[in-house]
Amino acid sequence: MAQLLSSKSAETRKTDGRLLRSKRSRRLIIDAMIDLIGEGFLIPTAQQTALRADVGIRSVFRHFNDMDDIFETANALIFAENKMLFTGGDRLGTIDKRAIKATQQFSNGYSAVQNFMLSGKIRMWNTPVIAANYTLNQMRLRKELDDWFPEIQSMPQLDKVYVYSLMSFDFWYQLHQAQALSQDNCIKLVAKQLQKALS
C-alpha cells in the first residue's frame, strides 16, 4: 500500500513538473513575441520567436495553433500593461488646458505602443480577431476622449469624426514619422487643432 501511494505521489510530482514547464515555455514564447515587436520586428516569424524564447520551433506550435494565436494572446497582455497610458489624468479645466493635457497623454501613449499598433494594423487585414481587437481599442480611445471632452456629445457627427481623427494613432503617426515632427511639435499642432474644433 505504501509503495502504491509513493508511486502515485511520484507520478503527481512528474505531472506537476510538466505543467510548470509547459506554462513557463508558453510564457517565454509570449514574452519573446512582445519583445520582438517592441524592438521593431512587426511580424515575428515562428523561427524568430522560438530562437528568442530559447525553445524548439515545435514547442511554439505545441502551445499555440498558429502565429495569430500567439499574437492575440500577446495583444491581451500588451493592452493590460499599457491601458493606463490612455486613462486617468487631471481632466478638469478649460477646453484649451484639457486639449493640451489630453494630447500629451495620447501622444505619449502612442509613442510607447507604436510598434504594437503598427504590428496590429499589418495583421488585421487577414486576421478577424485582430481586426475586432483594433475596432474595440478605437472604441475605448473614443470613450476616453468623450470623458476628456463632454462637449463632443453635442457636436454634429462629422465634427465628432474630425475630433476623433485628430486624436487617432494614424494622425499622430503621420505627423511624427511622415512629416518628421518632434513629439513636442506633434502635441502643439494637434492641441491647437483640437482647441479650434471644440471651441
Rosetta silent file (secondary structure, phi, psi, omega in degrees, C-alpha in Angstrom):
SEQUENCE: MAQLLSSKSAETRKTDGRLLRSKRSRRLIIDAMIDLIGEGFLIPTAQQTALRADVGIRSVFRHFNDMDDIFETANALIFAENKMLFTGGDRLGTIDKRAIKATQQFSNGYSAVQNFMLSGKIRMWNTPVIAANYTLNQMRLRKELDDWFPEIQSMPQLDKVYVYSLMSFDFWYQLHQAQALSQDNCIKLVAKQLQKALS
SCORE:     score description
SCORE:     0.000 S_00000001
   1 L     0.000  -45.962  179.426    0.000    0.000    0.000 S_00000001
   2 H   -61.683  -38.121  179.761    2.815    2.409    0.964 S_00000001
   3 H   -66.380  -38.026  178.674    4.594    1.576   -2.285 S_00000001
   4 H   -64.589  -44.342  178.627    1.413    2.325   -4.271 S_00000001
   5 H   -63.664  -40.085  179.254    0.981    5.701   -2.538 S_00000001
   6 H   -64.145  -39.167  179.351    4.634    6.528   -3.144 S_00000001
   7 H   -65.927  -41.659  178.694    4.253    5.664   -6.828 S_00000001
   8 H   -65.872  -38.811  179.390    1.158    7.887   -7.152 S_00000001
   9 H   -63.978  -41.574  178.999    2.951   10.726   -5.376 S_00000001
  10 H   -64.991  -39.932  179.662    5.910   10.466   -7.755 S_00000001
  11 H   -66.056  -39.202  177.870    3.563   10.461  -10.752 S_00000001
  12 H   -63.021  -43.978  179.068    1.768   13.557   -9.414 S_00000001
  13 H   -62.438  -38.618  179.533    5.086   15.372   -8.976 S_00000001
  14 H   -64.864  -43.788  178.605    6.083   14.420  -12.514 S_00000001
  15 H   -63.807  -44.158  178.702    2.767   15.724  -13.904 S_00000001
  16 H   -60.954  -40.284  178.871    3.064   18.943  -11.884 S_00000001
  17 H   -63.102  -41.533  178.345    6.604   19.421  -13.167 S_00000001
  18 H   -63.972  -42.069  179.514    5.460   19.012  -16.774 S_00000001
  19 H   -62.896  -42.124  178.899    2.649   21.524  -16.255 S_00000001
  20 H   -63.480  -42.774  178.361    5.039   24.065  -14.753 S_00000001
  21 H   -64.547  -38.599  179.579    7.488   23.627  -17.645 S_00000001
  22 H   -64.368  -44.933  178.211    4.627   23.942  -20.122 S_00000001
  23 H   -63.248  -40.547 -179.558    3.400   27.185  -18.518 S_00000001
  24 H   -64.051  -44.491  179.555    6.951   28.509  -18.407 S_00000001
  25 H   -62.964  -42.339  179.632    7.529   27.708  -22.100 S_00000001
  26 H   -60.521  -44.234 -179.408    4.229   29.316  -23.070 S_00000001
  27 H   -67.455  -37.980  177.721    5.112   32.492  -21.183 S_00000001
  28 H   -61.043  -40.032 -179.828    8.609   32.567  -22.713 S_00000001
  29 H   -65.693  -45.732  179.194    7.077   32.365  -26.192 S_00000001
  30 H   -63.098  -45.655  179.506    4.622   35.199  -25.491 S_00000001
  31 H   -61.377  -37.791  178.679    7.348   37.361  -23.928 S_00000001
  32 H   -63.140  -43.777  177.908    9.579   36.693  -26.937 S_00000001
  33 H   -60.047  -46.673 -179.757    6.821   37.843  -29.299 S_00000001
  34 H   -62.306  -44.355  179.904    6.259   41.018  -27.260 S_00000001
  35 H   -61.961  -44.816 -178.338    9.995   41.770  -27.100 S_00000001
  36 H   -62.652  -45.707  178.956   10.477   41.269  -30.849 S_00000001
  37 H   -63.287  -43.156  178.782    7.573   43.540  -31.775 S_00000001
  38 H   -58.943  -30.259 -179.948    8.768   46.138  -29.282 S_00000001
  39 L   -85.154   -5.529  176.456   12.172   46.091  -30.988 S_00000001
  40 L   110.436   -0.081  173.915   10.621   46.712  -34.403 S_00000001
  41 L   -84.858   90.089 -167.751   10.118   43.201  -35.810 S_00000001
  42 L   -70.026  -26.172  176.382    6.475   43.899  -36.621 S_00000001
  43 L  -129.065   77.283 -179.079    5.652   40.400  -37.902 S_00000001
  44 L   -61.766  139.438  176.477    7.907   37.991  -35.996 S_00000001
  45 L   -84.141  166.886  176.696    8.210   34.543  -37.557 S_00000001
  46 H   -61.388  -38.407 -179.845    7.857   31.306  -35.620 S_00000001
  47 H   -63.906  -45.802  178.563   11.605   30.770  -36.045 S_00000001
  48 H   -61.921  -42.637 -178.731   12.462   34.209  -34.630 S_00000001
  49 H   -65.229  -44.496  179.241   10.059   33.718  -31.736 S_00000001
  50 H   -62.852  -43.190 -179.579   11.413   30.255  -30.905 S_00000001
  51 H   -62.162  -45.425 -179.640   15.002   31.483  -31.087 S_00000001
  52 H   -66.341  -37.765 -179.082   14.305   34.443  -28.789 S_00000001
  53 H   -78.366  -11.863 -177.291   12.346   32.241  -26.342 S_00000001
  54 L    60.576   45.705  174.807   15.105   29.615  -26.445 S_00000001
  55 L  -130.876  163.703  176.384   12.627   26.834  -27.217 S_00000001
  56 L   -71.349  152.836 -178.349   12.257   24.479  -30.155 S_00000001
  57 H   -63.728  -29.712  177.113   10.049   25.599  -33.017 S_00000001
  58 H   -64.536  -33.586  179.384    7.805   22.586  -32.381 S_00000001
  59 H   -62.739  -34.180  179.046    7.239   23.886  -28.878 S_00000001
  60 H   -58.902  -47.009 -175.944    5.814   27.103  -30.355 S_00000001
  61 H   -88.144   -5.015  170.841    3.066   25.224  -32.179 S_00000001
  62 H   -75.669  -31.771 -177.735    2.536   22.781  -29.328 S_00000001
  63 H   -94.169  -24.103 -175.836    1.315   25.703  -27.231 S_00000001
  64 L  -134.262  146.185 -179.451   -0.379   27.781  -29.954 S_00000001
  65 L   -67.063  -41.443 -179.464   -2.421   26.908  -33.036 S_00000001
  66 L  -159.600 -179.559 -177.392   -0.664   29.478  -35.227 S_00000001
  67 H   -65.424  -33.206  178.190    1.231   32.775  -35.081 S_00000001
  68 H   -64.371  -33.346  177.690   -2.018   34.758  -34.924 S_00000001
  69 H   -64.088  -41.380  176.786   -2.930   32.814  -31.785 S_00000001
  70 H   -64.523  -45.372 -177.090    0.346   33.936  -30.155 S_00000001
  71 H   -62.258  -40.592 -179.793   -0.217   37.499  -31.308 S_00000001
  72 H   -62.457  -42.720  178.438   -3.758   37.549  -29.918 S_00000001
  73 H   -64.667  -43.996  178.832   -2.514   36.335  -26.526 S_00000001
  74 H   -62.953  -39.282 -178.704    0.333   38.857  -26.570 S_00000001
  75 H   -60.409  -39.554  179.133   -2.095   41.621  -27.562 S_00000001
  76 H   -63.428  -40.127  178.767   -4.223   40.985  -24.466 S_00000001
  77 H   -68.971  -42.204  179.791   -1.140   41.309  -22.249 S_00000001
  78 H   -60.755  -43.298  179.542    0.083   44.422  -24.069 S_00000001
  79 H   -62.481  -46.008 -178.537   -3.323   46.059  -23.616 S_00000001
  80 H   -61.030  -37.284 -176.779   -3.445   45.185  -19.909 S_00000001
  81 H   -79.063  -22.439 -172.749    0.049   46.588  -19.355 S_00000001
  82 H  -115.706   -2.986 -175.446   -0.461   49.803  -21.336 S_00000001
  83 H   -62.388  -28.051 -179.610   -4.106   50.816  -20.884 S_00000001
  84 H   -66.697  -16.582  177.764   -3.155   53.170  -18.039 S_00000001
  85 H   -66.523  -23.741 -175.358   -1.270   55.281  -20.594 S_00000001
  86 H  -113.249    6.550 -179.006   -4.629   56.393  -22.012 S_00000001
  87 L  -120.611  166.839  176.882   -6.694   56.605  -18.831 S_00000001
  88 L    72.460 -159.917 -177.942   -6.811   58.886  -15.810 S_00000001
  89 L    92.299  162.064  178.909   -5.141   62.261  -15.600 S_00000001
  90 L   -78.634  104.615 -173.662   -6.463   65.641  -14.489 S_00000001
  91 L  -102.040   20.960  177.839   -9.438   66.138  -16.803 S_00000001
  92 L  -100.069  165.208  176.658  -10.653   69.410  -15.328 S_00000001
  93 L   114.979 -177.214 -179.689  -10.105   72.926  -16.633 S_00000001
  94 L   -68.418  166.001  176.501  -10.810   74.953  -19.743 S_00000001
  95 H   -57.340  -43.776 -178.276  -11.045   73.397  -23.193 S_00000001
  96 H   -60.244  -44.446 -179.672   -7.608   74.800  -24.044 S_00000001
  97 H   -67.379  -42.987  179.553   -5.986   73.248  -20.965 S_00000001
  98 H   -65.575  -35.612  179.249   -7.745   69.911  -21.433 S_00000001
  99 H   -61.757  -42.902  179.300   -6.777   69.865  -25.116 S_00000001
 100 H   -66.307  -46.844 -177.150   -3.099   70.175  -24.211 S_00000001
 101 H   -65.679  -42.390 -179.990   -3.268   67.567  -21.422 S_00000001
 102 H   -65.927  -41.542  179.960   -5.267   65.064  -23.486 S_00000001
 103 H   -65.355  -39.626  176.003   -2.966   65.471  -26.483 S_00000001
 104 H   -61.073  -45.947 -178.803    0.086   64.946  -24.279 S_00000001
 105 H   -61.211  -49.803 -177.843   -1.445   61.805  -22.799 S_00000001
 106 H   -66.301  -42.961 -178.539   -2.429   60.290  -26.147 S_00000001
 107 H   -63.355  -43.560  178.373    0.818   61.265  -27.895 S_00000001
 108 H   -66.614  -36.815  176.432    2.971   59.798  -25.133 S_00000001
 109 H   -64.089  -46.842  179.135    0.817   56.670  -25.127 S_00000001
 110 H   -61.112  -38.917  179.304    1.125   56.252  -28.892 S_00000001
 111 H   -61.647  -38.762 -178.194    4.875   56.724  -28.664 S_00000001
 112 H   -71.506  -33.573 -174.770    5.097   53.917  -26.091 S_00000001
 113 H  -112.310   16.890 -174.765    2.980   51.410  -28.062 S_00000001
 114 H   -49.669  -52.058 -175.920    3.848   52.497  -31.608 S_00000001
 115 H   -66.122  -33.500  178.758    5.296   49.172  -32.785 S_00000001
 116 H   -70.076  -37.403  176.633    2.427   47.166  -31.304 S_00000001
 117 H   -64.615  -44.767 -179.387   -0.115   49.408  -33.062 S_00000001
 118 H   -64.536  -42.223  179.024    1.723   49.047  -36.373 S_00000001
 119 H   -61.415  -42.760  178.262    2.000   45.288  -35.989 S_00000001
 120 H   -63.518  -40.502 -179.601   -1.727   45.042  -35.300 S_00000001
 121 H   -65.126  -35.874  178.344   -2.590   47.182  -38.332 S_00000001
 122 H   -66.398  -42.973 -174.310   -0.495   44.933  -40.570 S_00000001
 123 H   -81.256  -21.044 -172.231   -2.133   41.758  -39.290 S_00000001
 124 L   -65.228  -23.400 -175.366   -5.718   42.997  -39.062 S_00000001
 125 L   -68.575  -25.485  179.464   -6.343   42.705  -42.814 S_00000001
 126 L  -127.596   15.921  179.254   -6.288   38.910  -42.760 S_00000001
 127 L  -132.201   99.367 -175.355   -6.957   38.127  -39.106 S_00000001
 128 H   -54.412  -38.755 -178.271  -10.571   38.741  -37.991 S_00000001
 129 H   -64.658  -41.454 -179.943   -9.772   38.544  -34.260 S_00000001
 130 H   -69.693  -37.370  176.140   -7.079   41.197  -34.541 S_00000001
 131 H   -61.868  -41.320  178.790   -9.377   43.372  -36.672 S_00000001
 132 H   -65.351  -40.423  177.835  -12.044   43.061  -33.958 S_00000001
 133 H   -63.484  -39.202  179.943   -9.486   43.975  -31.276 S_00000001
 134 H   -62.481  -45.878  178.634   -8.417   47.018  -33.289 S_00000001
 135 H   -61.841  -42.338  178.953  -12.028   48.205  -33.553 S_00000001
 136 H   -62.163  -41.891  179.340  -12.551   47.607  -29.826 S_00000001
 137 H   -65.394  -35.820  176.855   -9.432   49.629  -28.973 S_00000001
 138 H   -63.905  -39.975  178.422  -10.655   52.509  -31.151 S_00000001
 139 H   -64.749  -38.703  178.400  -13.947   52.497  -29.241 S_00000001
 140 H   -63.988  -42.597  179.898  -12.045   52.563  -25.935 S_00000001
 141 H   -65.384  -39.389  178.271   -9.978   55.540  -27.060 S_00000001
 142 H   -64.885  -37.063  177.638  -13.106   57.402  -28.189 S_00000001
 143 H   -63.234  -40.241  176.921  -14.686   56.724  -24.806 S_00000001
 144 H   -63.554  -41.229  178.458  -11.636   58.281  -23.128 S_00000001
 145 H   -63.974  -40.650  177.747  -11.936   61.310  -25.411 S_00000001
 146 H   -61.328  -32.465  178.412  -15.628   61.644  -24.577 S_00000001
 147 H   -74.272  -38.316  175.714  -14.626   61.691  -20.921 S_00000001
 148 H   -63.832  -40.790 -172.546  -11.954   64.335  -21.544 S_00000001
 149 L  -130.695   86.155  176.218  -14.372   66.423  -23.583 S_00000001
 150 H   -57.635  -21.540  179.474  -18.107   66.091  -22.765 S_00000001
 151 H   -58.949  -25.121 -178.044  -18.548   68.842  -25.392 S_00000001
 152 H   -58.626  -36.947 -174.378  -18.102   66.186  -28.085 S_00000001
 153 H   -60.330  -28.488 -178.470  -21.548   64.750  -27.388 S_00000001
 154 H   -94.909    5.489 -178.620  -23.344   67.878  -28.604 S_00000001
 155 L   -84.924  151.994  171.638  -21.284   68.190  -31.800 S_00000001
 156 L   -59.296  154.228 -173.851  -22.579   67.278  -35.283 S_00000001
 157 H   -55.986  -44.019 -178.986  -21.495   63.788  -36.365 S_00000001
 158 H   -64.354  -35.067  177.518  -18.884   64.970  -38.879 S_00000001
 159 H   -68.117  -37.183  175.592  -17.309   67.224  -36.268 S_00000001
 160 H   -60.896  -46.749  179.631  -17.115   64.290  -33.861 S_00000001
 161 H   -59.250  -39.752  178.958  -15.360   62.227  -36.517 S_00000001
 162 H   -61.893  -45.530  179.710  -12.928   65.093  -37.079 S_00000001
 163 H   -63.531  -45.657  179.021  -12.050   65.280  -33.363 S_00000001
 164 H   -61.463  -38.477  179.713  -11.606   61.501  -33.117 S_00000001
 165 H   -66.479  -41.106  178.055   -9.406   61.579  -36.225 S_00000001
 166 H   -56.849  -36.681 -175.325   -7.227   64.362  -34.817 S_00000001
 167 L   -97.155   11.756 -177.404   -6.527   62.227  -31.756 S_00000001
 168 L   -81.226  159.252  175.106   -6.042   58.963  -33.627 S_00000001
 169 H   -61.087  -40.469 -176.963   -2.851   56.919  -33.817 S_00000001
 170 H   -60.104  -42.288 -179.812   -2.888   57.241  -37.612 S_00000001
 171 H   -69.381  -42.923  177.438   -2.799   61.043  -37.493 S_00000001
 172 H   -58.552  -44.806 -177.441   -0.110   61.042  -34.801 S_00000001
 173 H   -65.482  -40.030  177.826    1.998   58.589  -36.823 S_00000001
 174 H   -59.454  -45.741  179.925    1.618   60.653  -39.998 S_00000001
 175 H   -68.043  -45.122 -172.882    2.882   63.771  -38.210 S_00000001
 176 H   -72.226  -41.446 -175.700    5.604   62.023  -36.243 S_00000001
 177 H   -98.333  -59.979 -175.285    7.015   59.805  -38.996 S_00000001
 178 H   -66.305  -39.160 -179.710    5.974   61.037  -42.446 S_00000001
 179 L   -93.572   -4.604  176.124    6.193   64.735  -41.542 S_00000001
 180 L    57.190   34.742  176.534    9.155   64.190  -39.180 S_00000001
 181 L   -81.214  144.914  174.983    7.699   66.392  -36.441 S_00000001
 182 L   -68.695  164.485  178.406    9.133   66.105  -32.946 S_00000001
 183 H   -59.186  -43.225  179.965    6.882   64.825  -30.180 S_00000001
 184 H   -60.817  -42.634 -179.777    6.574   68.352  -28.754 S_00000001
 185 H   -71.464  -33.325  173.814    5.547   69.800  -32.123 S_00000001
 186 H   -59.294  -46.426 -178.857    3.063   66.965  -32.693 S_00000001
 187 H   -62.753  -45.315 -179.476    1.454   67.827  -29.371 S_00000001
 188 H   -61.234  -45.718 -176.412    1.370   71.559  -30.137 S_00000001
 189 H   -65.759  -48.331 -177.844   -0.155   71.073  -33.591 S_00000001
 190 H   -65.932  -42.899  179.723   -2.824   68.565  -32.539 S_00000001
 191 H   -60.614  -39.804  179.695   -3.742   70.512  -29.391 S_00000001
 192 H   -62.895  -45.730  179.307   -4.146   73.687  -31.464 S_00000001
 193 H   -67.105  -36.501  179.039   -6.486   71.967  -33.944 S_00000001
 194 H   -65.987  -41.564  177.507   -8.378   70.306  -31.108 S_00000001
 195 H   -59.865  -43.142  178.942   -8.895   73.644  -29.360 S_00000001
 196 H   -64.371  -43.552 -176.790  -10.318   75.124  -32.561 S_00000001
 197 H   -65.326  -33.679 -175.063  -12.607   72.155  -33.163 S_00000001
 198 H   -91.378  -14.137 -176.635  -14.033   72.218  -29.638 S_00000001
 199 L   -78.368    0.000    0.000  -14.413   75.993  -29.240 S_00000001
